[in-house]
Amino acid sequence: MSAASLTSVPTIDPIVLARLTGKLGDEATVSRLCASLGEVFSEFLPGMLESELGFEVAVSYAGFETGRYGALVSELGGGMACCDAALRDWCERFTLICDSPLIITLVENMLGAAGDSIEAPPARTLSKIELDLAAMMFDRISGVLKTAVTGANGPDPLLGQAHNAETRRSTEDASDETFVAMVNMAVGIGPVLATFHVVIPQDVLLKSTITTPKPANAPKSRDEWSEQLGEQVRRSKVTLEARIRLEQQTLDTISRLQAGDIIPFSESGDVRVEVNANGRNLYLCEFGRSGARYTVRVKDTYGSEEDLLQHIIG
């Protein structure tokens, strides 16, 4: 066979190939399966969350989307918390996504804010503490998904670290080019309407049998959820900043300062230092030194332990 005849062999369309190999389903089948999962989340998640959190949560199916893995996730934009997960004997990689207003609203409710008084927060990058709560939400969503596709006695999902969509990186393998379906869910908490999404490879979804799960264990109480959230908060690392008041100077003097010039502290005795985190004042301290390191010693606080936790989270 000549080289010319070899180059004339037509290549098969990648879409057709994906359909022939079971990696891409027809719209009607994918729609039916996504709707079935949406019904499971709508039926099971509200009762679970209300029992655990102590306030009303509405969950409803909001349709589906299809596309390539990487493109579909990136099209959601910023202000999203993501978690890559795996479930043995079902899927090597699926992704859970919550928008930031959902997580922010949950935090505010957990801290005792009145539901009707909470306004829909703007989408933004989540803090480390808020990502800790997102991880707890991903655990609940994946638990419902697990029992829907593998049964109550199936293996537990393996959840990756919750992270902001802005920090998400493309995979080094070709998995971002996988054809997926994204199940979209709407969540209502008081006047706030938020969303979460479940992104599943179509070759996995097409082979799935979806059943409505039955609660195997009693849901956690609000106190247990609050205790878990508090423990997550206490383990989270927070950047502290210290402010020291300096002696007042005229603008003329300030404009002429050069490297090596000295500005005295405003106090001549114990130097007062204000320590804050996330822009909230936490402690009143005095400036000092321990060996080769400068330090501050706590003299007073701006509230109780619970007050400080709420200041940091808020």
Number of C-alpha atoms within 10 A of each C-alpha: 5 6 7 8 8 9 9 8 8 7 7 8 8 9 11 11 12 16 13 11 10 13 19 25 21 9 10 8 12 21 17 11 20 23 18 19 23 22 17 21 21 18 17 17 20 19 16 18 22 16 18 18 20 14 17 14 18 17 24 19 21 15 14 19 15 20 17 16 23 18 13 19 22 14 8 13 12 16 18 25 28 28 22 18 18 17 20 14 9 17 16 14 17 20 21 26 27 26 25 26 22 25 24 24 23 21 20 16 18 18 15 8 13 12 17 10 9 15 13 16 15 10 16 16 19 21 14 18 20 23 23 22 21 29 23 15 20 24 18 15 19 22 16 22 22 22 22 22 20 20 17 17 9 15 14 16 17 14 19 15 13 22 22 23 22 15 10 13 9 11 10 7 7 10 14 16 14 19 21 27 27 25 24 21 22 18 21 17 20 19 12 16 17 21 21 23 21 23 23 24 24 24 20 18 23 17 12 15 12 19 16 18 20 12 12 9 7 9 15 14 16 17 12 13 19 16 12 14 19 17 12 18 20 12 11 13 9 16 7 13 15 16 12 16 13 12 10 11 11 7 8 8 8 11 9 8 11 8 5 6 7 8 12 11 15 13 12 7 9 11 16 20 20 20 20 19 17 15 12 17 19 25 20 19 22 18 17 12 10 8 6 6 7 9 13 18 14 15 11 12 16 13 13 10 11 11 12 18 16 15 18 18 19 14
